[in-house]
Amino acid sequence: MRAGRQLVRLVPLRETGYQVLMRALSREGNVAEALRVYTSLCDILREDRGVPPCAAIQAVYAELLRA
C-alpha cells in the first residue's frame, strides 16, 4: 500500500499508482477507502485532462463495487 500512496503522490496523473493503491486497500478489507481513491482519481483527471479513468482502473472499480 505504501508503494501505491507514494506513486500517487509523486505522479498524480499516472493511473498505475491509483490501481496499485486501490487493490492494496481492497486486499486489506478497506473497500470504502479504495472507492474514495477512485473518486479522487476521477476528479483529478476530469479537472486536469477532461478524461475519465482508463479501462483498467474502471475494471478495478467494478470489482470493488461487487466486493
N, CA, C, O and CB atoms as a CASP TS submission, in Angstrom:
PFRMAT TS
TARGET T0000
AUTHOR 0000-0000-0000
METHOD Language model
MODEL 1
PARENT N/A
ATOM      1  N   MET     1       0.822  -1.177   0.000  1.00  0.00           N
ATOM      2  CA  MET     1       0.000   0.000   0.000  1.00  0.00           C
ATOM      3  C   MET     1       0.876   1.254   0.000  1.00  0.00           C
ATOM      4  O   MET     1       0.531   2.258  -0.623  1.00  0.00           O
ATOM      5  CB  MET     1      -0.941  -0.010   1.202  1.00  0.00           C
ATOM      6  N   ARG     2       1.974   1.193   0.679  1.00  0.00           N
ATOM      7  CA  ARG     2       2.875   2.335   0.741  1.00  0.00           C
ATOM      8  C   ARG     2       3.364   2.723  -0.653  1.00  0.00           C
ATOM      9  O   ARG     2       3.470   3.908  -0.970  1.00  0.00           O
ATOM     10  CB  ARG     2       4.064   2.025   1.653  1.00  0.00           C
ATOM     11  N   ALA     3       3.661   1.723  -1.484  1.00  0.00           N
ATOM     12  CA  ALA     3       4.134   2.000  -2.842  1.00  0.00           C
ATOM     13  C   ALA     3       3.055   2.720  -3.646  1.00  0.00           C
ATOM     14  O   ALA     3       3.352   3.663  -4.380  1.00  0.00           O
ATOM     15  CB  ALA     3       4.546   0.691  -3.550  1.00  0.00           C
ATOM     16  N   GLY     4       1.825   2.287  -3.513  1.00  0.00           N
ATOM     17  CA  GLY     4       0.726   2.944  -4.220  1.00  0.00           C
ATOM     18  C   GLY     4       0.560   4.385  -3.791  1.00  0.00           C
ATOM     19  O   GLY     4       0.397   5.269  -4.633  1.00  0.00           O
ATOM     20  N   ARG     5       0.598   4.634  -2.494  1.00  0.00           N
ATOM     21  CA  ARG     5       0.469   6.014  -1.993  1.00  0.00           C
ATOM     22  C   ARG     5       1.619   6.880  -2.498  1.00  0.00           C
ATOM     23  O   ARG     5       1.427   8.041  -2.859  1.00  0.00           O
ATOM     24  CB  ARG     5       0.433   6.032  -0.445  1.00  0.00           C
ATOM     25  N   GLN     6       2.800   6.303  -2.517  1.00  0.00           N
ATOM     26  CA  GLN     6       3.964   7.055  -2.987  1.00  0.00           C
ATOM     27  C   GLN     6       3.836   7.367  -4.485  1.00  0.00           C
ATOM     28  O   GLN     6       4.134   8.483  -4.909  1.00  0.00           O
ATOM     29  CB  GLN     6       5.265   6.263  -2.712  1.00  0.00           C
ATOM     30  N   LEU     7       3.403   6.406  -5.275  1.00  0.00           N
ATOM     31  CA  LEU     7       3.214   6.643  -6.705  1.00  0.00           C
ATOM     32  C   LEU     7       2.180   7.733  -6.950  1.00  0.00           C
ATOM     33  O   LEU     7       2.379   8.606  -7.795  1.00  0.00           O
ATOM     34  CB  LEU     7       2.791   5.354  -7.407  1.00  0.00           C
ATOM     35  N   VAL     8       1.080   7.683  -6.214  1.00  0.00           N
ATOM     36  CA  VAL     8       0.024   8.688  -6.363  1.00  0.00           C
ATOM     37  C   VAL     8       0.556  10.068  -6.005  1.00  0.00           C
ATOM     38  O   VAL     8       0.257  11.051  -6.684  1.00  0.00           O
ATOM     39  CB  VAL     8      -1.192   8.339  -5.481  1.00  0.00           C
ATOM     40  N   ARG     9       1.332  10.140  -4.958  1.00  0.00           N
ATOM     41  CA  ARG     9       1.885  11.422  -4.505  1.00  0.00           C
ATOM     42  C   ARG     9       2.908  11.973  -5.497  1.00  0.00           C
ATOM     43  O   ARG     9       2.905  13.167  -5.796  1.00  0.00           O
ATOM     44  CB  ARG     9       2.533  11.262  -3.124  1.00  0.00           C
ATOM     45  N   LEU    10       3.776  11.108  -6.004  1.00  0.00           N
ATOM     46  CA  LEU    10       4.839  11.560  -6.900  1.00  0.00           C
ATOM     47  C   LEU    10       4.353  11.872  -8.312  1.00  0.00           C
ATOM     48  O   LEU    10       4.820  12.824  -8.936  1.00  0.00           O
ATOM     49  CB  LEU    10       5.915  10.519  -6.968  1.00  0.00           C
ATOM     50  N   VAL    11       3.423  11.075  -8.809  1.00  0.00           N
ATOM     51  CA  VAL    11       2.936  11.244 -10.185  1.00  0.00           C
ATOM     52  C   VAL    11       1.403  11.177 -10.162  1.00  0.00           C
ATOM     53  O   VAL    11       0.826  10.144 -10.500  1.00  0.00           O
ATOM     54  CB  VAL    11       3.538  10.140 -11.148  1.00  0.00           C
ATOM     55  N   PRO    12       0.748  12.262  -9.769  1.00  0.00           N
ATOM     56  CA  PRO    12      -0.689  12.219  -9.546  1.00  0.00           C
ATOM     57  C   PRO    12      -1.545  11.966 -10.793  1.00  0.00           C
ATOM     58  O   PRO    12      -2.720  11.621 -10.662  1.00  0.00           O
ATOM     59  CB  PRO    12      -1.106  13.488  -8.936  1.00  0.00           C
ATOM     60  N   LEU    13      -0.995  12.125 -11.977  1.00  0.00           N
ATOM     61  CA  LEU    13      -1.778  11.863 -13.187  1.00  0.00           C
ATOM     62  C   LEU    13      -1.534  10.473 -13.760  1.00  0.00           C
ATOM     63  O   LEU    13      -2.142  10.105 -14.765  1.00  0.00           O
ATOM     64  CB  LEU    13      -1.462  12.899 -14.237  1.00  0.00           C
ATOM     65  N   ARG    14      -0.665   9.705 -13.143  1.00  0.00           N
ATOM     66  CA  ARG    14      -0.401   8.345 -13.617  1.00  0.00           C
ATOM     67  C   ARG    14      -1.334   7.374 -12.911  1.00  0.00           C
ATOM     68  O   ARG    14      -1.302   7.246 -11.687  1.00  0.00           O
ATOM     69  CB  ARG    14       1.081   7.948 -13.379  1.00  0.00           C
ATOM     70  N   GLU    15      -2.150   6.704 -13.678  1.00  0.00           N
ATOM     71  CA  GLU    15      -3.198   5.868 -13.103  1.00  0.00           C
ATOM     72  C   GLU    15      -2.686   4.583 -12.462  1.00  0.00           C
ATOM     73  O   GLU    15      -3.383   3.988 -11.641  1.00  0.00           O
ATOM     74  CB  GLU    15      -4.188   5.524 -14.157  1.00  0.00           C
ATOM     75  N   THR    16      -1.510   4.156 -12.812  1.00  0.00           N
ATOM     76  CA  THR    16      -0.956   2.913 -12.261  1.00  0.00           C
ATOM     77  C   THR    16      -0.875   2.963 -10.741  1.00  0.00           C
ATOM     78  O   THR    16      -1.203   1.985 -10.069  1.00  0.00           O
ATOM     79  CB  THR    16       0.432   2.645 -12.845  1.00  0.00           C
ATOM     80  N   GLY    17      -0.449   4.076 -10.204  1.00  0.00           N
ATOM     81  CA  GLY    17      -0.349   4.208  -8.751  1.00  0.00           C
ATOM     82  C   GLY    17      -1.697   4.066  -8.066  1.00  0.00           C
ATOM     83  O   GLY    17      -1.805   3.452  -7.005  1.00  0.00           O
ATOM     84  N   TYR    18      -2.714   4.636  -8.676  1.00  0.00           N
ATOM     85  CA  TYR    18      -4.062   4.519  -8.119  1.00  0.00           C
ATOM     86  C   TYR    18      -4.539   3.074  -8.157  1.00  0.00           C
ATOM     87  O   TYR    18      -5.182   2.599  -7.221  1.00  0.00           O
ATOM     88  CB  TYR    18      -5.041   5.417  -8.884  1.00  0.00           C
ATOM     89  N   GLN    19      -4.220   2.384  -9.239  1.00  0.00           N
ATOM     90  CA  GLN    19      -4.623   0.980  -9.358  1.00  0.00           C
ATOM     91  C   GLN    19      -3.956   0.140  -8.268  1.00  0.00           C
ATOM     92  O   GLN    19      -4.609  -0.682  -7.625  1.00  0.00           O
ATOM     93  CB  GLN    19      -4.263   0.427 -10.758  1.00  0.00           C
ATOM     94  N   VAL    20      -2.668   0.347  -8.067  1.00  0.00           N
ATOM     95  CA  VAL    20      -1.932  -0.375  -7.023  1.00  0.00           C
ATOM     96  C   VAL    20      -2.540  -0.076  -5.651  1.00  0.00           C
ATOM     97  O   VAL    20      -2.757  -0.981  -4.845  1.00  0.00           O
ATOM     98  CB  VAL    20      -0.425   0.013  -7.044  1.00  0.00           C
ATOM     99  N   LEU    21      -2.807   1.183  -5.406  1.00  0.00           N
ATOM    100  CA  LEU    21      -3.346   1.589  -4.105  1.00  0.00           C
ATOM    101  C   LEU    21      -4.754   1.035  -3.890  1.00  0.00           C
ATOM    102  O   LEU    21      -5.068   0.546  -2.805  1.00  0.00           O
ATOM    103  CB  LEU    21      -3.362   3.119  -3.990  1.00  0.00           C
ATOM    104  N   MET    22      -5.590   1.107  -4.900  1.00  0.00           N
ATOM    105  CA  MET    22      -6.951   0.586  -4.773  1.00  0.00           C
ATOM    106  C   MET    22      -6.950  -0.909  -4.478  1.00  0.00           C
ATOM    107  O   MET    22      -7.706  -1.373  -3.625  1.00  0.00           O
ATOM    108  CB  MET    22      -7.747   0.865  -6.047  1.00  0.00           C
ATOM    109  N   ARG    23      -6.115  -1.659  -5.170  1.00  0.00           N
ATOM    110  CA  ARG    23      -6.046  -3.107  -4.942  1.00  0.00           C
ATOM    111  C   ARG    23      -5.508  -3.423  -3.540  1.00  0.00           C
ATOM    112  O   ARG    23      -6.004  -4.324  -2.864  1.00  0.00           O
ATOM    113  CB  ARG    23      -5.158  -3.774  -6.012  1.00  0.00           C
ATOM    114  N   ALA    24      -4.493  -2.673  -3.117  1.00  0.00           N
ATOM    115  CA  ALA    24      -3.922  -2.900  -1.786  1.00  0.00           C
ATOM    116  C   ALA    24      -4.951  -2.612  -0.699  1.00  0.00           C
ATOM    117  O   ALA    24      -5.089  -3.386   0.248  1.00  0.00           O
ATOM    118  CB  ALA    24      -2.674  -2.025  -1.577  1.00  0.00           C
ATOM    119  N   LEU    25      -5.657  -1.528  -0.829  1.00  0.00           N
ATOM    120  CA  LEU    25      -6.691  -1.195   0.159  1.00  0.00           C
ATOM    121  C   LEU    25      -7.776  -2.256   0.185  1.00  0.00           C
ATOM    122  O   LEU    25      -8.249  -2.643   1.254  1.00  0.00           O
ATOM    123  CB  LEU    25      -7.308   0.178  -0.147  1.00  0.00           C
ATOM    124  N   SER    26      -8.168  -2.722  -0.979  1.00  0.00           N
ATOM    125  CA  SER    26      -9.189  -3.763  -1.063  1.00  0.00           C
ATOM    126  C   SER    26      -8.728  -5.053  -0.390  1.00  0.00           C
ATOM    127  O   SER    26      -9.493  -5.688   0.336  1.00  0.00           O
ATOM    128  CB  SER    26      -9.547  -4.034  -2.521  1.00  0.00           C
ATOM    129  N   ARG    27      -7.480  -5.434  -0.634  1.00  0.00           N
ATOM    130  CA  ARG    27      -6.937  -6.653  -0.002  1.00  0.00           C
ATOM    131  C   ARG    27      -6.951  -6.545   1.519  1.00  0.00           C
ATOM    132  O   ARG    27      -7.112  -7.545   2.218  1.00  0.00           O
ATOM    133  CB  ARG    27      -5.500  -6.917  -0.489  1.00  0.00           C
ATOM    134  N   GLU    28      -6.783  -5.331   2.025  1.00  0.00           N
ATOM    135  CA  GLU    28      -6.806  -5.122   3.473  1.00  0.00           C
ATOM    136  C   GLU    28      -8.231  -5.009   4.017  1.00  0.00           C
ATOM    137  O   GLU    28      -8.433  -4.840   5.220  1.00  0.00           O
ATOM    138  CB  GLU    28      -6.020  -3.868   3.829  1.00  0.00           C
ATOM    139  N   GLY    29      -9.216  -5.104   3.120  1.00  0.00           N
ATOM    140  CA  GLY    29     -10.600  -5.022   3.550  1.00  0.00           C
ATOM    141  C   GLY    29     -11.145  -3.609   3.635  1.00  0.00           C
ATOM    142  O   GLY    29     -12.228  -3.389   4.176  1.00  0.00           O
ATOM    143  N   ASN    30     -10.403  -2.656   3.107  1.00  0.00           N
ATOM    144  CA  ASN    30     -10.823  -1.260   3.176  1.00  0.00           C
ATOM    145  C   ASN    30     -11.370  -0.811   1.817  1.00  0.00           C
ATOM    146  O   ASN    30     -10.786   0.036   1.141  1.00  0.00           O
ATOM    147  CB  ASN    30      -9.642  -0.355   3.615  1.00  0.00           C
ATOM    148  N   VAL    31     -12.493  -1.396   1.443  1.00  0.00           N
ATOM    149  CA  VAL    31     -13.104  -1.111   0.141  1.00  0.00           C
ATOM    150  C   VAL    31     -13.573   0.338   0.073  1.00  0.00           C
ATOM    151  O   VAL    31     -13.449   0.974  -0.974  1.00  0.00           O
ATOM    152  CB  VAL    31     -14.286  -2.065  -0.124  1.00  0.00           C
ATOM    153  N   ALA    32     -14.102   0.862   1.153  1.00  0.00           N
ATOM    154  CA  ALA    32     -14.578   2.244   1.162  1.00  0.00           C
ATOM    155  C   ALA    32     -13.445   3.215   0.819  1.00  0.00           C
ATOM    156  O   ALA    32     -13.645   4.150   0.043  1.00  0.00           O
ATOM    157  CB  ALA    32     -15.179   2.594   2.534  1.00  0.00           C
ATOM    158  N   GLU    33     -12.282   3.003   1.380  1.00  0.00           N
ATOM    159  CA  GLU    33     -11.139   3.866   1.084  1.00  0.00           C
ATOM    160  C   GLU    33     -10.686   3.673  -0.359  1.00  0.00           C
ATOM    161  O   GLU    33     -10.304   4.640  -1.017  1.00  0.00           O
ATOM    162  CB  GLU    33      -9.976   3.578   2.051  1.00  0.00           C
ATOM    163  N   ALA    34     -10.722   2.464  -0.849  1.00  0.00           N
ATOM    164  CA  ALA    34     -10.360   2.210  -2.246  1.00  0.00           C
ATOM    165  C   ALA    34     -11.311   2.944  -3.186  1.00  0.00           C
ATOM    166  O   ALA    34     -10.882   3.488  -4.203  1.00  0.00           O
ATOM    167  CB  ALA    34     -10.377   0.695  -2.546  1.00  0.00           C
ATOM    168  N   LEU    35     -12.587   2.961  -2.854  1.00  0.00           N
ATOM    169  CA  LEU    35     -13.564   3.698  -3.662  1.00  0.00           C
ATOM    170  C   LEU    35     -13.317   5.199  -3.595  1.00  0.00           C
ATOM    171  O   LEU    35     -13.503   5.909  -4.583  1.00  0.00           O
ATOM    172  CB  LEU    35     -14.989   3.383  -3.197  1.00  0.00           C
ATOM    173  N   ARG    36     -12.900   5.676  -2.436  1.00  0.00           N
ATOM    174  CA  ARG    36     -12.568   7.096  -2.294  1.00  0.00           C
ATOM    175  C   ARG    36     -11.392   7.461  -3.174  1.00  0.00           C
ATOM    176  O   ARG    36     -11.377   8.535  -3.776  1.00  0.00           O
ATOM    177  CB  ARG    36     -12.256   7.436  -0.835  1.00  0.00           C
ATOM    178  N   VAL    37     -10.402   6.577  -3.257  1.00  0.00           N
ATOM    179  CA  VAL    37      -9.242   6.800  -4.112  1.00  0.00           C
ATOM    180  C   VAL    37      -9.680   6.900  -5.575  1.00  0.00           C
ATOM    181  O   VAL    37      -9.189   7.746  -6.322  1.00  0.00           O
ATOM    182  CB  VAL    37      -8.205   5.666  -3.931  1.00  0.00           C
ATOM    183  N   TYR    38     -10.599   6.033  -5.972  1.00  0.00           N
ATOM    184  CA  TYR    38     -11.124   6.077  -7.343  1.00  0.00           C
ATOM    185  C   TYR    38     -11.801   7.422  -7.611  1.00  0.00           C
ATOM    186  O   TYR    38     -11.574   8.042  -8.650  1.00  0.00           O
ATOM    187  CB  TYR    38     -12.123   4.915  -7.584  1.00  0.00           C
ATOM    188  N   THR    39     -12.629   7.864  -6.671  1.00  0.00           N
ATOM    189  CA  THR    39     -13.320   9.146  -6.832  1.00  0.00           C
ATOM    190  C   THR    39     -12.326  10.288  -6.947  1.00  0.00           C
ATOM    191  O   THR    39     -12.506  11.195  -7.759  1.00  0.00           O
ATOM    192  CB  THR    39     -14.272   9.395  -5.658  1.00  0.00           C
ATOM    193  N   SER    40     -11.293  10.244  -6.147  1.00  0.00           N
ATOM    194  CA  SER    40     -10.249  11.260  -6.204  1.00  0.00           C
ATOM    195  C   SER    40      -9.570  11.277  -7.577  1.00  0.00           C
ATOM    196  O   SER    40      -9.336  12.341  -8.148  1.00  0.00           O
ATOM    197  CB  SER    40      -9.210  11.017  -5.103  1.00  0.00           C
ATOM    198  N   LEU    41      -9.260  10.091  -8.096  1.00  0.00           N
ATOM    199  CA  LEU    41      -8.647   9.998  -9.419  1.00  0.00           C
ATOM    200  C   LEU    41      -9.577  10.576 -10.477  1.00  0.00           C
ATOM    201  O   LEU    41      -9.135  11.330 -11.344  1.00  0.00           O
ATOM    202  CB  LEU    41      -8.300   8.537  -9.755  1.00  0.00           C
ATOM    203  N   CYS    42     -10.847  10.234 -10.414  1.00  0.00           N
ATOM    204  CA  CYS    42     -11.814  10.761 -11.384  1.00  0.00           C
ATOM    205  C   CYS    42     -11.834  12.284 -11.360  1.00  0.00           C
ATOM    206  O   CYS    42     -11.853  12.924 -12.412  1.00  0.00           O
ATOM    207  CB  CYS    42     -13.220  10.213 -11.096  1.00  0.00           C
ATOM    208  N   ASP    43     -11.829  12.857 -10.178  1.00  0.00           N
ATOM    209  CA  ASP    43     -11.840  14.312 -10.033  1.00  0.00           C
ATOM    210  C   ASP    43     -10.584  14.925 -10.637  1.00  0.00           C
ATOM    211  O   ASP    43     -10.657  15.911 -11.370  1.00  0.00           O
ATOM    212  CB  ASP    43     -11.961  14.706  -8.555  1.00  0.00           C
ATOM    213  N   ILE    44      -9.445  14.345 -10.330  1.00  0.00           N
ATOM    214  CA  ILE    44      -8.171  14.869 -10.838  1.00  0.00           C
ATOM    215  C   ILE    44      -8.119  14.804 -12.360  1.00  0.00           C
ATOM    216  O   ILE    44      -7.748  15.777 -13.018  1.00  0.00           O
ATOM    217  CB  ILE    44      -6.992  14.087 -10.238  1.00  0.00           C
ATOM    218  N   LEU    45      -8.490  13.659 -12.914  1.00  0.00           N
ATOM    219  CA  LEU    45      -8.439  13.507 -14.369  1.00  0.00           C
ATOM    220  C   LEU    45      -9.431  14.434 -15.070  1.00  0.00           C
ATOM    221  O   LEU    45      -9.117  15.011 -16.111  1.00  0.00           O
ATOM    222  CB  LEU    45      -8.722  12.057 -14.756  1.00  0.00           C
ATOM    223  N   ARG    46     -10.612  14.574 -14.505  1.00  0.00           N
ATOM    224  CA  ARG    46     -11.619  15.444 -15.108  1.00  0.00           C
ATOM    225  C   ARG    46     -11.163  16.903 -15.084  1.00  0.00           C
ATOM    226  O   ARG    46     -11.287  17.616 -16.079  1.00  0.00           O
ATOM    227  CB  ARG    46     -12.962  15.295 -14.376  1.00  0.00           C
ATOM    228  N   GLU    47     -10.635  17.339 -13.938  1.00  0.00           N
ATOM    229  CA  GLU    47     -10.221  18.728 -13.792  1.00  0.00           C
ATOM    230  C   GLU    47      -8.987  19.048 -14.631  1.00  0.00           C
ATOM    231  O   GLU    47      -8.912  20.116 -15.239  1.00  0.00           O
ATOM    232  CB  GLU    47      -9.946  19.037 -12.335  1.00  0.00           C
ATOM    233  N   ASP    48      -8.028  18.137 -14.669  1.00  0.00           N
ATOM    234  CA  ASP    48      -6.759  18.421 -15.342  1.00  0.00           C
ATOM    235  C   ASP    48      -6.767  18.073 -16.826  1.00  0.00           C
ATOM    236  O   ASP    48      -6.187  18.800 -17.632  1.00  0.00           O
ATOM    237  CB  ASP    48      -5.652  17.670 -14.667  1.00  0.00           C
ATOM    238  N   ARG    49      -7.415  16.971 -17.196  1.00  0.00           N
ATOM    239  CA  ARG    49      -7.346  16.477 -18.575  1.00  0.00           C
ATOM    240  C   ARG    49      -8.696  16.381 -19.275  1.00  0.00           C
ATOM    241  O   ARG    49      -8.760  16.280 -20.500  1.00  0.00           O
ATOM    242  CB  ARG    49      -6.701  15.135 -18.588  1.00  0.00           C
ATOM    243  N   GLY    50      -9.770  16.412 -18.499  1.00  0.00           N
ATOM    244  CA  GLY    50     -11.093  16.286 -19.097  1.00  0.00           C
ATOM    245  C   GLY    50     -11.395  14.889 -19.614  1.00  0.00           C
ATOM    246  O   GLY    50     -12.156  14.722 -20.567  1.00  0.00           O
ATOM    247  N   VAL    51     -10.791  13.881 -18.975  1.00  0.00           N
ATOM    248  CA  VAL    51     -10.978  12.494 -19.413  1.00  0.00           C
ATOM    249  C   VAL    51     -11.374  11.612 -18.231  1.00  0.00           C
ATOM    250  O   VAL    51     -11.099  11.956 -17.082  1.00  0.00           O
ATOM    251  CB  VAL    51      -9.690  11.953 -20.075  1.00  0.00           C
ATOM    252  N   PRO    52     -12.014  10.486 -18.504  1.00  0.00           N
ATOM    253  CA  PRO    52     -12.311   9.513 -17.445  1.00  0.00           C
ATOM    254  C   PRO    52     -11.098   8.608 -17.217  1.00  0.00           C
ATOM    255  O   PRO    52     -10.157   8.626 -18.011  1.00  0.00           O
ATOM    256  CB  PRO    52     -13.565   8.662 -17.811  1.00  0.00           C
ATOM    257  N   PRO    53     -11.111   7.828 -16.157  1.00  0.00           N
ATOM    258  CA  PRO    53     -10.035   6.855 -15.931  1.00  0.00           C
ATOM    259  C   PRO    53      -9.996   5.821 -17.062  1.00  0.00           C
ATOM    260  O   PRO    53     -10.988   5.605 -17.759  1.00  0.00           O
ATOM    261  CB  PRO    53     -10.221   6.146 -14.565  1.00  0.00           C
ATOM    262  N   CYS    54      -8.846   5.199 -17.224  1.00  0.00           N
ATOM    263  CA  CYS    54      -8.677   4.180 -18.251  1.00  0.00           C
ATOM    264  C   CYS    54      -9.523   2.944 -17.920  1.00  0.00           C
ATOM    265  O   CYS    54     -10.030   2.798 -16.808  1.00  0.00           O
ATOM    266  CB  CYS    54      -7.187   3.795 -18.389  1.00  0.00           C
ATOM    267  N   ALA    55      -9.656   2.077 -18.899  1.00  0.00           N
ATOM    268  CA  ALA    55     -10.470   0.868 -18.744  1.00  0.00           C
ATOM    269  C   ALA    55      -9.988  -0.017 -17.599  1.00  0.00           C
ATOM    270  O   ALA    55     -10.803  -0.617 -16.898  1.00  0.00           O
ATOM    271  CB  ALA    55     -10.466   0.073 -20.033  1.00  0.00           C
ATOM    272  N   ALA    56      -8.682  -0.104 -17.403  1.00  0.00           N
ATOM    273  CA  ALA    56      -8.145  -0.949 -16.329  1.00  0.00           C
ATOM    274  C   ALA    56      -8.589  -0.451 -14.959  1.00  0.00           C
ATOM    275  O   ALA    56      -8.951  -1.251 -14.096  1.00  0.00           O
ATOM    276  CB  ALA    56      -6.614  -0.993 -16.398  1.00  0.00           C
ATOM    277  N   ILE    57      -8.564   0.849 -14.753  1.00  0.00           N
ATOM    278  CA  ILE    57      -8.997   1.426 -13.479  1.00  0.00           C
ATOM    279  C   ILE    57     -10.500   1.241 -13.306  1.00  0.00           C
ATOM    280  O   ILE    57     -10.973   0.939 -12.210  1.00  0.00           O
ATOM    281  CB  ILE    57      -8.625   2.927 -13.402  1.00  0.00           C
ATOM    282  N   GLN    58     -11.244   1.424 -14.385  1.00  0.00           N
ATOM    283  CA  GLN    58     -12.684   1.234 -14.304  1.00  0.00           C
ATOM    284  C   GLN    58     -13.031  -0.219 -13.980  1.00  0.00           C
ATOM    285  O   GLN    58     -14.031  -0.484 -13.312  1.00  0.00           O
ATOM    286  CB  GLN    58     -13.346   1.656 -15.614  1.00  0.00           C
ATOM    287  N   ALA    59     -12.216  -1.154 -14.449  1.00  0.00           N
ATOM    288  CA  ALA    59     -12.433  -2.564 -14.130  1.00  0.00           C
ATOM    289  C   ALA    59     -12.185  -2.832 -12.645  1.00  0.00           C
ATOM    290  O   ALA    59     -12.929  -3.585 -12.016  1.00  0.00           O
ATOM    291  CB  ALA    59     -11.522  -3.454 -14.989  1.00  0.00           C
ATOM    292  N   VAL    60     -11.149  -2.223 -12.090  1.00  0.00           N
ATOM    293  CA  VAL    60     -10.877  -2.367 -10.653  1.00  0.00           C
ATOM    294  C   VAL    60     -12.046  -1.787  -9.860  1.00  0.00           C
ATOM    295  O   VAL    60     -12.490  -2.374  -8.873  1.00  0.00           O
ATOM    296  CB  VAL    60      -9.538  -1.659 -10.258  1.00  0.00           C
ATOM    297  N   TYR    61     -12.532  -0.644 -10.294  1.00  0.00           N
ATOM    298  CA  TYR    61     -13.676  -0.014  -9.641  1.00  0.00           C
ATOM    299  C   TYR    61     -14.888  -0.948  -9.654  1.00  0.00           C
ATOM    300  O   TYR    61     -15.564  -1.107  -8.638  1.00  0.00           O
ATOM    301  CB  TYR    61     -14.022   1.318 -10.332  1.00  0.00           C
ATOM    302  N   ALA    62     -15.158  -1.557 -10.793  1.00  0.00           N
ATOM    303  CA  ALA    62     -16.283  -2.501 -10.898  1.00  0.00           C
ATOM    304  C   ALA    62     -16.098  -3.685  -9.953  1.00  0.00           C
ATOM    305  O   ALA    62     -17.059  -4.150  -9.340  1.00  0.00           O
ATOM    306  CB  ALA    62     -16.429  -3.006 -12.347  1.00  0.00           C
ATOM    307  N   GLU    63     -14.873  -4.168  -9.837  1.00  0.00           N
ATOM    308  CA  GLU    63     -14.579  -5.276  -8.895  1.00  0.00           C
ATOM    309  C   GLU    63     -14.877  -4.839  -7.459  1.00  0.00           C
ATOM    310  O   GLU    63     -15.445  -5.596  -6.672  1.00  0.00           O
ATOM    311  CB  GLU    63     -13.084  -5.732  -9.019  1.00  0.00           C
ATOM    312  N   LEU    64     -14.486  -3.615  -7.135  1.00  0.00           N
ATOM    313  CA  LEU    64     -14.719  -3.092  -5.778  1.00  0.00           C
ATOM    314  C   LEU    64     -16.207  -2.997  -5.475  1.00  0.00           C
ATOM    315  O   LEU    64     -16.637  -3.283  -4.357  1.00  0.00           O
ATOM    316  CB  LEU    64     -14.064  -1.710  -5.612  1.00  0.00           C
ATOM    317  N   LEU    65     -16.982  -2.601  -6.455  1.00  0.00           N
ATOM    318  CA  LEU    65     -18.420  -2.481  -6.249  1.00  0.00           C
ATOM    319  C   LEU    65     -19.065  -3.849  -6.004  1.00  0.00           C
ATOM    320  O   LEU    65     -20.081  -3.944  -5.315  1.00  0.00           O
ATOM    321  CB  LEU    65     -19.070  -1.801  -7.457  1.00  0.00           C
ATOM    322  N   ARG    66     -18.483  -4.890  -6.559  1.00  0.00           N
ATOM    323  CA  ARG    66     -19.002  -6.241  -6.350  1.00  0.00           C
ATOM    324  C   ARG    66     -18.535  -6.850  -5.029  1.00  0.00           C
ATOM    325  O   ARG    66     -19.092  -7.848  -4.570  1.00  0.00           O
ATOM    326  CB  ARG    66     -18.583  -7.136  -7.499  1.00  0.00           C
ATOM    327  N   ALA    67     -17.513  -6.250  -4.420  1.00  0.00           N
ATOM    328  CA  ALA    67     -16.931  -6.805  -3.191  1.00  0.00           C
ATOM    329  C   ALA    67     -17.864  -6.634  -1.996  1.00  0.00           C
ATOM    330  O   ALA    67     -17.528  -7.046  -0.886  1.00  0.00           O
ATOM    331  CB  ALA    67     -15.588  -6.140  -2.895  1.00  0.00           C
TER
END
